[in-house]
Each structure stands twice: as C-alpha cells, then as structure tokens.
Amino acid sequence: MAGNRYLEGNYAPVSDEVTAFDLPVIGQLPTELTGRYLRNGPNPWKVDAPETHHWFVGDGMVHGVRLNSGRAEWYRNRYVGSSALSELRGQPDIGGRNWNDSTGGPNTNVGGFAGTTWAMVEAGGCPVELTYELETVARNDFFGTLPGAFTAHPKVDADTGEMHAMVYALPQWMDHVQYVVVAADGKVRKTVDVPMEHTTMLHDMSLTQRYAVVYDFPVRLDLDLAFAGRFPFSWQPGTGSRVGLLPREGEAADIVWVDVPECYSFHPMNAYDAPDGTVVIDLCVYSVMFAKDLIGPFGDGLARLERWVVNPTLRTCSTTVIDETPQEFPRHHGRLTAKPYRFGYCASPSPTEPGWPTLKHDLVTGERWVFDHGPGRSAGEPVFVSRNGSTAEDDGWLLTFVHDVPKGTAELVVLDAQDFSRREVARVELPQRIPYGFHGNWVSDRSVPPPH
C-alpha cells in the first residue's frame, strides 16, 4: 500500500473480528496452562495517508487464545475501544474519564493486573479495561486514582505486587515525565514528576530493588512532523543520551543522571542492583532510530543485545555487546523482575524477510540457543510461563504467535524453554492471519478469573 512496508504483507491489518472455538492442536498442550495468551498491536480501521503512515499508529486490536486442561477453547480478536473507533462505527463514545480528550485507544500492550484485563498505550492515553472475552468495558484510570497519563510498559514487582511505570504525555507534558506506582489493589499510591530538558520518546523503563530507571535518549519531539500530522518523533543527535536512577521511594531531586552512549532502546530485558552498588541493565540497543525511516523502527538498522553497568557514585556507564544478532521484544522470568537473573529470551526480526527465530540467552555463560520456526515462519515476543513448582529459572514454557507469512496463517506456539532442541510442545492452529504486532502476556485464570 503506497510502498509502505508497515501496511503490506503480514503488517497489513485484518478486517474481521473473529470468534472460534475448539481450536485444532498439534502436539500436547500442558494441562496446567489454564488462562489466556493475549497480544495487542495496531490494526488501523482506515488509513488516510498510507505513504506516511507509521506502524505505531492505528486502532488497537487484541488477539487472545484461551487454554484450559490441555485444550484450546477459543480464539478471539477484538478492537480496543476509543473515541475515534466509536465515531468510525457510528457508536457512542466508550465510557470512563478521558483525562486529555485523546481520540485514540491502546494499541501496544495487554495484560492482567488486580483481577482486571487492561489494554495499554504510551504517550498519554488512559488504559482501557476489557472483559475476559476481550470486549471493551471502558477507560479505566485505575479506579479513579490515576491523575493523568499511563504507559504501555509497566513493571510488576513480584514481591510487593505493585506495578511501576514511567510515563510521558504529548502534548500535555513537554517538560517532565511522571513516575507512577500502582498498588496491588489496582489503585495509584504514588506519583513523582521528573523534570526533563527535552521532550523525549520514553517508550519503556526498568526497575531494580532500589531504583526506577528513566531512559532519556535522543529520539525527540519533532515539531515539523507534528504539525504535518505525522508521527512526531525523530532522531536528534547531540541532544544528550542518559539514564536516570530514581530511588523508588525518592523524589525528583534524588535522581542520579548518568551519560550513556548516543543510541536508542525501546525495550530493556531486565535490570538489577549489583552487590558493589552498580546497576546492571540488559537491553536491545539501536545505533540510531527514526533518522531516515520515519514510518517504523527497522529501516535505520536493527538492535543488538547489550549489558550496561551504571555506577551511580562515579556517574559512569560501561557497555558490553552480548549479541550482535538482531534482537527485539526481550523477556525473562517475571518473578525475577528487578532481581539478578540468568536467562533471557528475544525474537530476532528481519526488516525484509519472514523467518524470525526465537533466541534464548544464558547471561552467565554467554551461551545462546536458536529455535528456527521454519522457512517463512516468524515468531513474535516470547512470553515465559514457569512450570508449577519449578525450581530452575528456565523450567517452563515460551508462548508466542508464529506467523506463516507465505501461507497467510498463524499459530499459537508453545516451546520448552529448557530444551530448544525439542520441537514445539504444541501448536494451536488459529482461524485467521494475525498481523505483526507488539506486546502481550500470559494471563492465568488465577490472575484474572473467567466469568461464572
């Protein structure tokens, strides 16, 4: 479509909202996987200017598969409600407070927290609550406690049950970002405004036991693009590149800023405090972003996996390349968020060809494993789910959508996270193609129970 790679092939949106039951399964689904695998991504209802359309823009669509007792009970895909989508459908606006009168809806992440299913987006939008069956309920500002914006990339501390977020909002907050802590009951208990010298695209954050980590990279607000009605960020070298270490119970004046190499990262894998007082951060790093390719992330180069060791006393950062292979959508064992860990998982995208394998990293030994899904088959974000009663960090499964691009089909695939030499544990055949998208999670029925 108009030569825009992010609207063609498997990036192209699907038009139908589908419900299918009793899905075919190749292999054997683990019986203890009882819950839903959910994934969100942009699926524009219509595109007014295809030649300048950015992949990150467009109505959100959540795809979900419900597993229960070794069966794949259903697949559903549903648009996430928004003012714009309601207008296009000729329907009343969805309910819930819209703090900044945003017309768009969450198209970036989806997960379960505080017994609720949430669709999320960055840059100012409010989360939208979904039913168990993925229908839109309303905007949900954490039950009336969120003062303004939220993000697509919160981090949950497994010990406290709290959710931590670093938030920006355009155009409302040009000079600061906000640290938000949501208690385990789903209500905001703390916010801290963090002054910023530039308006930055703050896509993600990291969490350690001591710090909330702020990323301030040189992808900045571009007013020329904004006034042209385009995606409003571009690469602006020379404007600084740094990370901020904000004590989790501190205030803005307590933050320690440390300069880092000029680069960009959408997604850290994990971070933790080392015994010597330094902060270890593993993340997928691009040399530049939105420099020439102003419609998506892959045209200026691909990310490598790096380890950064940040010294808050000396205000220095050392960097080590873990793997030059293209890496994105990094994940780890969720109970080890903000803690020392050993294993991480990534997709390995290609900007032009299908065939994205899944990678596993041993961050202690440096060993790497590759799961090749086959010719023309591209895997998305690998979500780790631990086995019940497991003691080994990697004892569990990886869940991901795998897109067979030549065939125009998709599957939910379950891998043995400990054994990449084994073929798929199970493949759930889905009733339609799923476009490439962003983020999702395994939401067990213990976390968000099904309706009775």
URMO-V475244 format. One line per field, one symbol per residue. ss: DSSP state (~ for helix, > for strand, _ for the rest). phi: phi as a letter, one per 40 degrees, with the letter a starting at -180 (. if undefined). A space follows every 10 residues. Layout:
ss: ???
phi: ???
This chain:
ss: ____~~~_~~ ~_______>> >___>>>___ ____>>>>>> >>_______~ ~~_______> >>>>>>>>__ >>>>>>>>>_ __~~~~~~~_ __________ ________>> >>>__>>>>> _______>>> _____>>>>_ __________ ____>>____ __>>>>>___ _____>>>>> >>_____>>> >>>>>____> _____>>___ >>>>>>__>> >_~~~~~___ __>>>_____ _>>>>>>___ _~~~_>>>>_ ___>___>>> >>>_____>> >>>>>>____ __________ ___>>>>>>> >____>>>>> >>>____>>> >__~~~____ __>>>>>___ _______>>> >>_____>>> >_____>>>_ __>>>>____ _____>>>>> >>>>____>> >>>>>>____ _____>>>>_ _________> >>>>______ __
phi: .fgcccbbfc cccbcbcbbb bfccbbgbcd cccbibcbab acadcabcbd cbccdcbhcc bcbabcbafg bbcabbbacc cacccccccg bccccgcbdb fcccbcbbaa abafgbcbcb acghccdbcb cdcgcccacb cffgbccacb bcbcbbcccc gcbbabbbab ccbcbabbcb bbcccgbcba bbcbcbcbcb cccaabbbcb bccbbbbcbb dbccccccgb dcbacbcgch aabbbbddbc bdcccbcbcb dcaaacbcca aaccdcgcbc bbacbbcaaf cbcbbicbcc hbcbcbbbbb bcccfbabbb ccacddbafc bacccbdgbd abbbbacbcb cbbchccbbb bccccgcbbb bcchdgbbcc ccccbccdgc bcdbcibbba cbbccccgba bcbbbcccbc cccdcabccb cacbcdabba acbccccbcc cc
